[in-house]
Amino acid sequence: MILWMYTQPNSTTLTTPLGQWHASYSQDYEWAWRIHEPTQTLYHHHRHVWYEYRTLRQRLNNWLYSPHQVPQARIPADTTPVTPKLNKSSIVIALPIVPIIAADPAVPLPDHTLYQ
């Protein structure tokens, strides 16, 4: 996740390029937070253990989770990566949940990108 992006003055060109995407980036990177949408169960991978969080409340634009965690040996195979907002008394997942799909490495970059 990119939190800050520094560009050159009066430009959209990055001061330091991000680098090349690897063809296998979706297999090389493990997302720490995942959600199982059919059950609305949230999972967090921390120090080689998966933790499960149950839904506290459903809202129109988010799901709210209790910070109480339960260790799990494994998680369902059909989970989706998510980025939570962590509060003192809850964990929030914004809706809709957009699946992260691996990019097709055969597609070339456009002529004008932030990478150049």
C-alpha positions as a Markdown table, in Angstrom:
| # | Residue | x | y | z |
|---|---|---|---|---|
| 1 | Met | 0.0 | 0.0 | 0.0 |
| 2 | Ile | 1.3 | 3.5 | -0.9 |
| 3 | Leu | 0.6 | 6.0 | 1.9 |
| 4 | Trp | 2.6 | 8.9 | 0.5 |
| 5 | Met | 3.7 | 9.7 | -3.0 |
| 6 | Tyr | 6.4 | 12.2 | -3.6 |
| 7 | Thr | 6.6 | 13.9 | -7.0 |
| 8 | Gln | 8.9 | 16.3 | -8.6 |
| 9 | Pro | 7.9 | 20.0 | -8.4 |
| 10 | Asn | 5.0 | 20.9 | -10.8 |
| 11 | Ser | 5.0 | 17.3 | -12.1 |
| 12 | Thr | 3.3 | 13.9 | -11.6 |
| 13 | Thr | 6.7 | 12.2 | -12.1 |
| 14 | Leu | 7.8 | 10.3 | -9.0 |
| 15 | Thr | 11.1 | 11.4 | -7.4 |
| 16 | Thr | 12.0 | 7.7 | -7.0 |
| 17 | Pro | 10.4 | 5.2 | -9.3 |
| 18 | Leu | 8.5 | 2.3 | -7.7 |
| 19 | Gly | 10.3 | -0.3 | -9.8 |
| 20 | Gln | 9.1 | -3.1 | -12.1 |
| 21 | Trp | 6.1 | -5.3 | -11.3 |
| 22 | His | 7.1 | -8.9 | -11.3 |
| 23 | Ala | 5.0 | -11.4 | -13.3 |
| 24 | Ser | 4.4 | -13.4 | -10.1 |
| 25 | Tyr | 3.8 | -10.5 | -7.7 |
| 26 | Ser | 0.4 | -11.9 | -6.8 |
| 27 | Gln | 2.0 | -15.2 | -5.6 |
| 28 | Asp | 5.0 | -13.5 | -3.9 |
| 29 | Tyr | 3.1 | -11.2 | -1.7 |
| 30 | Glu | 0.9 | -12.3 | 1.2 |
| 31 | Trp | -1.9 | -9.9 | 2.2 |
| 32 | Ala | -2.1 | -9.7 | 6.1 |
| 33 | Trp | -5.9 | -8.9 | 6.1 |
| 34 | Arg | -8.4 | -11.1 | 4.3 |
| 35 | Ile | -12.2 | -11.4 | 4.4 |
| 36 | His | -14.5 | -14.3 | 3.7 |
| 37 | Glu | -17.5 | -12.5 | 2.2 |
| 38 | Pro | -20.1 | -15.4 | 2.4 |
| 39 | Thr | -19.7 | -15.4 | 6.2 |
| 40 | Gln | -18.4 | -11.8 | 6.6 |
| 41 | Thr | -15.6 | -13.2 | 8.7 |
| 42 | Leu | -12.4 | -11.1 | 8.8 |
| 43 | Tyr | -8.9 | -12.7 | 9.1 |
| 44 | His | -5.6 | -11.2 | 10.1 |
| 45 | His | -2.2 | -12.9 | 9.6 |
| 46 | His | 0.3 | -11.9 | 12.3 |
| 47 | Arg | 3.5 | -13.7 | 13.4 |
| 48 | His | 2.6 | -16.9 | 11.5 |
| 49 | Val | -0.9 | -17.2 | 13.0 |
| 50 | Trp | -4.2 | -16.4 | 11.4 |
| 51 | Tyr | -6.7 | -14.6 | 13.7 |
| 52 | Glu | -10.5 | -14.5 | 13.1 |
| 53 | Tyr | -12.8 | -11.5 | 13.8 |
| 54 | Arg | -16.6 | -11.7 | 13.9 |
| 55 | Thr | -18.9 | -9.0 | 12.6 |
| 56 | Leu | -20.3 | -6.6 | 15.2 |
| 57 | Arg | -22.6 | -4.6 | 13.0 |
| 58 | Gln | -23.5 | -4.2 | 9.3 |
| 59 | Arg | -23.9 | -0.8 | 7.9 |
| 60 | Leu | -24.8 | 0.4 | 4.4 |
| 61 | Asn | -21.2 | 1.4 | 3.6 |
| 62 | Asn | -19.1 | -0.7 | 6.0 |
| 63 | Trp | -18.8 | -3.8 | 8.2 |
| 64 | Leu | -17.8 | -3.3 | 11.8 |
| 65 | Tyr | -15.7 | -5.9 | 13.7 |
| 66 | Ser | -14.9 | -6.5 | 17.3 |
| 67 | Pro | -11.2 | -6.2 | 18.1 |
| 68 | His | -11.5 | -9.6 | 20.0 |
| 69 | Gln | -9.5 | -12.2 | 18.0 |
| 70 | Val | -9.6 | -16.0 | 17.9 |
| 71 | Pro | -6.6 | -17.9 | 16.6 |
| 72 | Gln | -7.3 | -20.2 | 13.7 |
| 73 | Ala | -5.2 | -23.0 | 12.2 |
| 74 | Arg | -6.3 | -22.1 | 8.6 |
| 75 | Ile | -8.7 | -19.9 | 6.7 |
| 76 | Pro | -11.1 | -20.6 | 3.9 |
| 77 | Ala | -9.6 | -20.7 | 0.4 |
| 78 | Asp | -12.0 | -18.1 | -1.1 |
| 79 | Thr | -11.0 | -15.1 | 0.9 |
| 80 | Thr | -10.4 | -11.6 | -0.6 |
| 81 | Pro | -7.6 | -9.2 | 0.4 |
| 82 | Val | -8.9 | -6.1 | 2.3 |
| 83 | Thr | -7.4 | -3.1 | 4.0 |
| 84 | Pro | -9.1 | -2.3 | 7.4 |
| 85 | Lys | -9.4 | 0.9 | 9.3 |
| 86 | Leu | -8.3 | 0.1 | 12.9 |
| 87 | Asn | -10.0 | 2.0 | 15.7 |
| 88 | Lys | -9.5 | 1.6 | 19.5 |
| 89 | Ser | -12.8 | -0.3 | 19.9 |
| 90 | Ser | -13.5 | -1.7 | 16.4 |
| 91 | Ile | -12.2 | -2.7 | 13.0 |
| 92 | Val | -13.9 | -1.2 | 9.9 |
| 93 | Ile | -14.1 | -2.7 | 6.4 |
| 94 | Ala | -15.4 | -0.3 | 3.8 |
| 95 | Leu | -18.0 | -1.5 | 1.3 |
| 96 | Pro | -18.1 | -2.5 | -1.4 |
| 97 | Ile | -15.2 | -4.9 | -1.2 |
| 98 | Val | -13.2 | -4.7 | -4.4 |
| 99 | Pro | -11.4 | -7.9 | -5.3 |
| 100 | Ile | -7.7 | -7.5 | -6.1 |
| 101 | Ile | -7.0 | -9.2 | -9.4 |
| 102 | Ala | -3.5 | -10.0 | -10.7 |
| 103 | Ala | -2.6 | -7.8 | -13.7 |
| 104 | Asp | -1.9 | -9.5 | -17.0 |
| 105 | Pro | 1.9 | -9.2 | -17.4 |
| 106 | Ala | 1.5 | -9.3 | -21.2 |
| 107 | Val | -0.2 | -5.9 | -21.2 |
| 108 | Pro | 2.4 | -3.2 | -21.8 |
| 109 | Leu | 2.4 | 0.0 | -19.8 |
| 110 | Pro | 0.9 | 3.1 | -21.5 |
| 111 | Asp | 3.4 | 5.7 | -23.0 |
| 112 | His | 2.8 | 8.2 | -20.2 |
| 113 | Thr | 2.8 | 6.7 | -16.7 |
| 114 | Leu | 4.0 | 7.8 | -13.3 |
| 115 | Tyr | 6.8 | 5.2 | -13.6 |
| 116 | Gln | 8.5 | 7.1 | -16.5 |
